[in-house]
Amino acid sequence: MARGPLAGASGPGKFSKRTDLDLGSTAYGEGQETAMLNTAAPKATTRGIADNVGGRPANPLTPVTPLFAPSERRDEPVTAGVAIGEGPGPEALMMQSKFAQRKLSDILADMIPYDDTGDVAILYQQVIARGQ
């Protein structure tokens, strides 16, 4: 909240004063709206779960595996699911991209009805011109 010259500047350190806590008049305008919002619902009486106090985990029901704990899959290579090293490659994850099987022009054609700017239509024409 901006203060006029009569209020003066806030001082440094212990002499500083918060000016954002003063709502001014709560009888009308923004002050009234803020006062109504502050009384609309009961306030929390306990600390939230986001307040990680005392080192407690965020969700005590979820077990946390320590970083250096022994592997739970001792027979599986570390590189399983990666296109390098031992073990099966990415096909083992059975996550085939639906876009990998379609032509780029088909994907852009599906997007044209939702394009408000015309950019997708321009891209579509360029892709068609290249034969993709």
C-alpha positions in Angstrom: 0.0 0.0 0.0 1.5 3.3 -1.0 1.9 5.9 1.7 1.8 9.7 1.2 4.5 12.0 2.4 2.9 12.5 5.8 3.4 8.8 6.6 7.1 9.1 6.0 9.6 6.5 4.9 10.0 3.4 6.8 13.3 3.3 8.8 16.1 0.7 8.6 16.3 -2.4 10.7 14.3 -2.3 14.0 12.8 1.1 13.0 11.1 -0.3 10.0 7.3 -0.7 10.1 5.2 -2.9 7.9 2.7 -0.9 6.0 1.0 -3.8 4.2 -0.9 -4.9 7.4 -3.0 -1.8 7.6 -6.2 -2.2 5.5 -7.3 1.3 5.9 -11.1 1.5 5.9 -12.9 -1.8 5.8 -16.2 -0.1 5.2 -15.9 0.0 1.4 -13.8 -0.9 -1.6 -10.8 -3.2 -1.5 -10.6 -3.0 2.3 -14.1 -4.3 2.6 -13.5 -7.1 0.1 -10.3 -8.2 2.0 -12.1 -8.1 5.3 -14.9 -10.3 3.9 -12.4 -12.8 2.5 -10.6 -13.0 5.9 -13.8 -13.9 7.7 -15.4 -16.1 5.0 -13.9 -19.4 6.2 -12.2 -20.5 9.5 -8.5 -20.2 9.5 -6.2 -23.2 10.0 -5.3 -23.9 13.6 -2.5 -26.4 13.0 0.6 -26.1 10.9 0.2 -27.4 7.3 1.9 -30.5 5.9 4.1 -28.3 3.8 5.7 -26.9 7.0 8.3 -29.6 7.4 8.9 -29.1 11.2 11.4 -31.1 13.2 12.6 -33.2 10.2 9.4 -35.2 9.8 8.7 -36.5 6.3 6.1 -34.7 4.2 3.9 -37.8 4.1 4.5 -40.2 7.0 2.6 -43.0 5.3 5.0 -43.2 2.4 8.1 -45.2 3.2 11.3 -43.5 2.2 14.0 -45.6 0.7 17.5 -44.3 1.7 19.7 -43.3 -1.1 22.4 -45.9 -0.4 20.0 -48.7 0.4 20.7 -52.1 -1.3 19.0 -52.6 -4.6 15.6 -54.3 -4.6 16.2 -55.7 -8.1 19.6 -57.3 -7.8 19.3 -59.3 -11.0 18.3 -56.4 -13.2 21.1 -54.4 -15.0 21.2 -50.7 -14.2 20.9 -50.0 -17.9 17.6 -51.9 -18.4 15.2 -49.8 -20.5 18.1 -47.7 -22.0 19.4 -48.1 -25.5 22.9 -48.8 -24.3 24.5 -51.4 -22.1 23.2 -54.8 -20.9 19.6 -55.7 -20.5 16.6 -55.0 -22.6 16.3 -51.8 -24.6 13.5 -49.2 -24.5 11.1 -51.6 -26.1 10.9 -53.4 -22.7 9.2 -50.3 -21.3 6.3 -50.8 -23.8 5.9 -47.1 -24.0 5.5 -46.6 -27.8 4.8 -43.0 -28.7 1.6 -42.6 -30.7 3.3 -39.7 -32.5 6.2 -41.9 -33.7 3.8 -43.9 -35.9 2.2 -40.9 -37.5 3.4 -38.5 -40.1 4.1 -35.0 -39.0 1.6 -33.6 -41.6 -1.1 -35.8 -40.1 -0.5 -34.5 -36.6 -0.5 -30.8 -37.8 -3.7 -31.4 -39.8 -5.4 -32.5 -36.6 -4.2 -29.3 -34.9 -5.4 -26.9 -37.6 -9.0 -26.6 -36.3 -7.7 -25.4 -32.9 -5.2 -22.9 -34.2 -6.4 -19.3 -33.7 -3.3 -17.7 -35.2 -2.8 -19.6 -38.4 0.7 -20.6 -37.5 -0.1 -24.3 -37.6 -1.6 -24.0 -41.1 1.6 -22.4 -42.3 3.7 -25.1 -40.7 1.4 -27.7 -42.3 1.9 -26.2 -45.8 5.7 -26.2 -45.3 5.7 -29.8 -44.1 3.5 -30.9 -47.1 5.9 -29.0 -49.5 8.8 -31.1 -48.1 6.9 -34.3 -48.6 6.6 -35.2 -44.9 
